[in-house]
Amino acid sequence: MTDPAARPLYMDCDTGIDDAVALAYLVATPSVDLRGIGTVSGNTDAGTAARSTVDLLALLDRSDIPVAVGARDPLRDRFGGGAPAVHGGNGTGDVELPRTAAEPVTEAADAMLIRLAHEHPGELHVLATGPLTNLARALRQDPALPGLVAGVTVMGGAALVPGNRTPVAEANILHDPEAAAEVLAAAWEVTLVPLDVTMDHRLDEDQRQQLAAVDHPALPPLAAMLERYAEFYTGVFGRPLSALHDPLAAALAAGTVEPALAPRVTVQVDTTDGPGRGQTICDLRGRFTGYPAAAGARCRVVLELAEDFAPHLLNTLRRLAPAAPAEPSRAALTVVGSINVDLTAVCERLPAPGETVIGADLQRQPGGKGANQAVAAARLAGRARMIGAVGDDPDGGLLLRHLAAAGVDTTGVRRVPAPTGTALITVDRHGENQITVCAGANAEVSLEDVSFAPEDVVLCQLEIELDTVCETARRTPGFFALNAAPARPLPAELVERCDLVIVNETEYARIPELADAELVAVTYGAQGSALYAHGRQIASAPAHEVAVVSTVGAGDAFCAALVLALAAGLDHETALRAANAVGAHAVGDASSQPEFSPLEHYLPSPSDGGTPSAGPA
């Protein structure tokens, strides 16, 4: 189901295998409102691409999305045929999709783009995963188009790596360099997603087989297409892997993933007839000074992502399958808490008081203890609800889309006239961190129009107003857990109401009120975790030995996993061991909101001596 706050998007594609996967990803992403699709000749001709798109939309149960046929030929030349060695003769790896009675609309693709831009002024996002002929034709017809479009995401080009059609040119740009030059020169914001980043994100054979096993009519055909695609890429990578070019561009256009490195620079396209034809010339001379802002530059060139994309893609596509009936181990979690933007500086070491440390890499990610816990719960248990507040600003909209894309119900998140909460984080090479939080909209979290049922499992933290936490505790008739972080004095009535309190060892020492609490979970980092009942240890579990990338968000993942495990009726030791495994998975990921397998994957297994896994399935 599409989120009411979803961003309207127009997709322009040359429906090959990775375009088809990108389309399925967009349909599976509730924060995207796919308003129309145009086709262009590239991997196959525009007419064949439109036919495949219509048939795939029928399998995805989205025949309501109109498909328009676009340009057959590039601006200057004639279409020279598709890419049968890569995408098969029909663009979909020679996989035949069931033909539906639906047909492409009579409107041309460039006309559709212009119409949608006028219907959604300042809001429409454009995703181009094929040659840019339709976009260039639309620009020629309506010079005001750039002022109507919120942003354009283009899968194409190669900045610092070789091309895939010539030593310097990537296929989408080489098919119509003149069109690409006009699109990249227009006065709109462009995000270029080149081979530099897409070749680094691949779907392996195990993940492809997991996709084939999902109970949805569109996914086994997509998996069959990807088998053909991986055969081609075996000659590139030495084993069957599928480069995720177009799905990655789709996720960036949807705002569901964020780049770790995307300098804003000027980009030109070589339109000469020499060996450089189709090259994207990206001015990356600022590389050694941290890419300072370039005057007049409107193109973000994505060079790196903060996390592996393939698990996110697979988890998103799994959401297309019908929801399974709720099981005891799949207890829903309602999180009342903070939602932040995390601005993270990754450096060699943490600065001492009064010291400046240079040479850090800056990352921008969704975060906040509440949001981290809600996303973890949604990924571990399939469903979660978030009660919180974000600002009526671009960051607020971005965070809502991230939550919805992770499977979190955001109907309880308010938009308020305050800045969205922000966390300033410094992480050293060992993964240790320092965090300063600017509450912003989190100070206005409200329980107005919020109700809790007896079967609801509710989790709070202390990054929101303490009065709101206490009110949540009073109004929760069922299981109530508190992650008492950041540490602060707690009212006696709040401690008495908690079915579970979760803290780290430093917080435990700073909150003496917890000494006689009903049940307290304490994390000890490399020493594992323990549960205390009225101050007496009743269970413990060892930590996993993993390479630490970042500890940001790991405690939140532990909290979500432990609450879900205990609420599902697991014994104390088993619940701790599972939560430790989830936390270990999290510290091995740079993201504060990593991808997770279902909670069952992290439970101790008798077959391996009772040791749960710390990695994804």
Secondary structure in CASP SS format (residue, H / E / C, confidence):
PFRMAT SS
TARGET T0000
AUTHOR 0000-0000-0000
METHOD secondary structure of the structure
MODEL  1
M C 1.00
T C 1.00
D C 1.00
P C 1.00
A C 1.00
A C 1.00
R E 1.00
P E 1.00
L E 1.00
Y E 1.00
M E 1.00
D E 1.00
C E 1.00
D C 1.00
T C 1.00
G C 1.00
I H 1.00
D H 1.00
D H 1.00
A H 1.00
V H 1.00
A H 1.00
L H 1.00
A H 1.00
Y H 1.00
L H 1.00
V H 1.00
A C 1.00
T C 1.00
P C 1.00
S C 1.00
V E 1.00
D E 1.00
L E 1.00
R E 1.00
G E 1.00
I E 1.00
G E 1.00
T E 1.00
V C 1.00
S C 1.00
G C 1.00
N C 1.00
T C 1.00
D C 1.00
A H 1.00
G H 1.00
T H 1.00
A H 1.00
A H 1.00
R H 1.00
S H 1.00
T H 1.00
V H 1.00
D H 1.00
L H 1.00
L H 1.00
A H 1.00
L H 1.00
L C 1.00
D C 1.00
R C 1.00
S C 1.00
D C 1.00
I C 1.00
P C 1.00
V E 1.00
A E 1.00
V E 1.00
G C 1.00
A C 1.00
R C 1.00
D C 1.00
P C 1.00
L C 1.00
R C 1.00
D C 1.00
R C 1.00
F C 1.00
G C 1.00
G C 1.00
G C 1.00
A C 1.00
P H 1.00
A H 1.00
V H 1.00
H H 1.00
G C 1.00
G C 1.00
N C 1.00
G C 1.00
T C 1.00
G C 1.00
D C 1.00
V C 1.00
E C 1.00
L C 1.00
P C 1.00
R C 1.00
T C 1.00
A C 1.00
A C 1.00
E C 1.00
P C 1.00
V E 1.00
T C 1.00
E C 1.00
A C 1.00
A H 1.00
D H 1.00
A H 1.00
M H 1.00
L H 1.00
I H 1.00
R H 1.00
L H 1.00
A H 1.00
H H 1.00
E H 1.00
H C 1.00
P C 1.00
G C 1.00
E C 1.00
L E 1.00
H E 1.00
V E 1.00
L E 1.00
A E 1.00
T C 1.00
G C 1.00
P C 1.00
L C 1.00
T H 1.00
N H 1.00
L H 1.00
A H 1.00
R H 1.00
A H 1.00
L H 1.00
R H 1.00
Q H 1.00
D C 1.00
P C 1.00
A C 1.00
L H 1.00
P H 1.00
G H 1.00
L C 1.00
V E 1.00
A E 1.00
G E 1.00
V E 1.00
T E 1.00
V E 1.00
M E 1.00
G C 1.00
G C 1.00
A C 1.00
A C 1.00
L C 1.00
V C 1.00
P C 1.00
G C 1.00
N C 1.00
R C 1.00
T C 1.00
P C 1.00
V C 1.00
A E 1.00
E C 1.00
A H 1.00
N H 1.00
I H 1.00
L H 1.00
H H 1.00
D C 1.00
P H 1.00
E H 1.00
A H 1.00
A H 1.00
A H 1.00
E H 1.00
V H 1.00
L H 1.00
A H 1.00
A C 1.00
A C 1.00
W C 1.00
E C 1.00
V E 1.00
T E 1.00
L E 1.00
V E 1.00
P C 1.00
L H 1.00
D H 1.00
V H 1.00
T H 1.00
M C 1.00
D C 1.00
H C 1.00
R E 1.00
L E 1.00
D C 1.00
E H 1.00
D H 1.00
Q H 1.00
R H 1.00
Q H 1.00
Q H 1.00
L H 1.00
A H 1.00
A C 1.00
V C 1.00
D C 1.00
H C 1.00
P C 1.00
A C 1.00
L H 1.00
P H 1.00
P H 1.00
L H 1.00
A H 1.00
A H 1.00
M H 1.00
L H 1.00
E H 1.00
R H 1.00
Y H 1.00
A H 1.00
E H 1.00
F H 1.00
Y H 1.00
T H 1.00
G H 1.00
V H 1.00
F H 1.00
G C 1.00
R C 1.00
P C 1.00
L C 1.00
S E 1.00
A E 1.00
L C 1.00
H H 1.00
D H 1.00
P H 1.00
L H 1.00
A H 1.00
A H 1.00
A H 1.00
L H 1.00
A H 1.00
A H 1.00
G C 1.00
T C 1.00
V C 1.00
E C 1.00
P E 1.00
A E 1.00
L E 1.00
A C 1.00
P C 1.00
R E 1.00
V E 1.00
T C 1.00
V E 1.00
Q E 1.00
V E 1.00
D C 1.00
T C 1.00
T C 1.00
D C 1.00
G C 1.00
P C 1.00
G C 1.00
R C 1.00
G C 1.00
Q E 1.00
T E 1.00
I E 1.00
C E 1.00
D C 1.00
L C 1.00
R H 1.00
G H 1.00
R H 1.00
F H 1.00
T H 1.00
G C 1.00
Y C 1.00
P C 1.00
A C 1.00
A C 1.00
A C 1.00
G C 1.00
A C 1.00
R C 1.00
C E 1.00
R E 1.00
V E 1.00
V C 1.00
L C 1.00
E E 1.00
L E 1.00
A C 1.00
E C 1.00
D C 1.00
F H 1.00
A H 1.00
P H 1.00
H H 1.00
L H 1.00
L H 1.00
N H 1.00
T H 1.00
L H 1.00
R H 1.00
R C 1.00
L C 1.00
A C 1.00
P C 1.00
A C 1.00
A C 1.00
P C 1.00
A C 1.00
E C 1.00
P H 1.00
S H 1.00
R H 1.00
A C 1.00
A C 1.00
L E 1.00
T E 1.00
V E 1.00
V E 1.00
G C 1.00
S C 1.00
I C 1.00
N E 1.00
V E 1.00
D E 1.00
L E 1.00
T E 1.00
A E 1.00
V E 1.00
C C 1.00
E C 1.00
R C 1.00
L C 1.00
P C 1.00
A C 1.00
P C 1.00
G C 1.00
E C 1.00
T C 1.00
V C 1.00
I C 1.00
G C 1.00
A C 1.00
D E 1.00
L E 1.00
Q E 1.00
R E 1.00
Q E 1.00
P E 1.00
G E 1.00
G C 1.00
K H 1.00
G H 1.00
A H 1.00
N H 1.00
Q H 1.00
A H 1.00
V H 1.00
A H 1.00
A H 1.00
A H 1.00
R H 1.00
L H 1.00
A H 1.00
G C 1.00
R C 1.00
A E 1.00
R E 1.00
M E 1.00
I E 1.00
G E 1.00
A E 1.00
V E 1.00
G E 1.00
D C 1.00
D C 1.00
P H 1.00
D H 1.00
G H 1.00
G H 1.00
L H 1.00
L H 1.00
L H 1.00
R H 1.00
H H 1.00
L H 1.00
A H 1.00
A H 1.00
A C 1.00
G C 1.00
V E 1.00
D E 1.00
T E 1.00
T E 1.00
G E 1.00
V E 1.00
R E 1.00
R E 1.00
V E 1.00
P C 1.00
A C 1.00
P C 1.00
T C 1.00
G E 1.00
T E 1.00
A E 1.00
L E 1.00
I E 1.00
T E 1.00
V E 1.00
D C 1.00
R C 1.00
H C 1.00
G C 1.00
E C 1.00
N E 1.00
Q E 1.00
I E 1.00
T E 1.00
V E 1.00
C E 1.00
A C 1.00
G H 1.00
A H 1.00
N H 1.00
A H 1.00
E H 1.00
V C 1.00
S C 1.00
L C 1.00
E C 1.00
D C 1.00
V C 1.00
S C 1.00
F C 1.00
A C 1.00
P C 1.00
E C 1.00
D C 1.00
V E 1.00
V E 1.00
L E 1.00
C E 1.00
Q E 1.00
L C 1.00
E C 1.00
I C 1.00
E C 1.00
L H 1.00
D H 1.00
T H 1.00
V H 1.00
C H 1.00
E H 1.00
T H 1.00
A H 1.00
R H 1.00
R H 1.00
T C 1.00
P C 1.00
G C 1.00
F C 1.00
F E 1.00
A E 1.00
L E 1.00
N E 1.00
A C 1.00
A C 1.00
P C 1.00
A C 1.00
R C 1.00
P C 1.00
L C 1.00
P C 1.00
A H 1.00
E H 1.00
L H 1.00
V H 1.00
E H 1.00
R H 1.00
C C 1.00
D C 1.00
L E 1.00
V E 1.00
I E 1.00
V E 1.00
N E 1.00
E H 1.00
T H 1.00
E H 1.00
Y H 1.00
A H 1.00
R H 1.00
I C 1.00
P H 1.00
E H 1.00
L H 1.00
A H 1.00
D H 1.00
A C 1.00
E C 1.00
L C 1.00
V E 1.00
A E 1.00
V E 1.00
T E 1.00
Y C 1.00
G H 1.00
A H 1.00
Q H 1.00
G C 1.00
S E 1.00
A E 1.00
L E 1.00
Y E 1.00
A E 1.00
H C 1.00
G C 1.00
R E 1.00
Q E 1.00
I E 1.00
A E 1.00
S E 1.00
A E 1.00
P C 1.00
A C 1.00
H C 1.00
E C 1.00
V C 1.00
A C 1.00
V C 1.00
V C 1.00
S C 1.00
T C 1.00
V C 1.00
G C 1.00
A H 1.00
G H 1.00
D H 1.00
A H 1.00
F H 1.00
C H 1.00
A H 1.00
A H 1.00
L H 1.00
V H 1.00
L H 1.00
A H 1.00
L H 1.00
A H 1.00
A C 1.00
G C 1.00
L C 1.00
D C 1.00
H H 1.00
E H 1.00
T H 1.00
A H 1.00
L H 1.00
R H 1.00
A H 1.00
A H 1.00
N H 1.00
A H 1.00
V H 1.00
G H 1.00
A H 1.00
H H 1.00
A H 1.00
V H 1.00
G C 1.00
D C 1.00
A C 1.00
S C 1.00
S C 1.00
Q C 1.00
P C 1.00
E C 1.00
F C 1.00
S C 1.00
P C 1.00
L H 1.00
E H 1.00
H H 1.00
Y H 1.00
L C 1.00
P C 1.00
S C 1.00
P H 1.00
S H 1.00
D H 1.00
G C 1.00
G C 1.00
T C 1.00
P C 1.00
S C 1.00
A C 1.00
G C 1.00
P C 1.00
A C 1.00
END
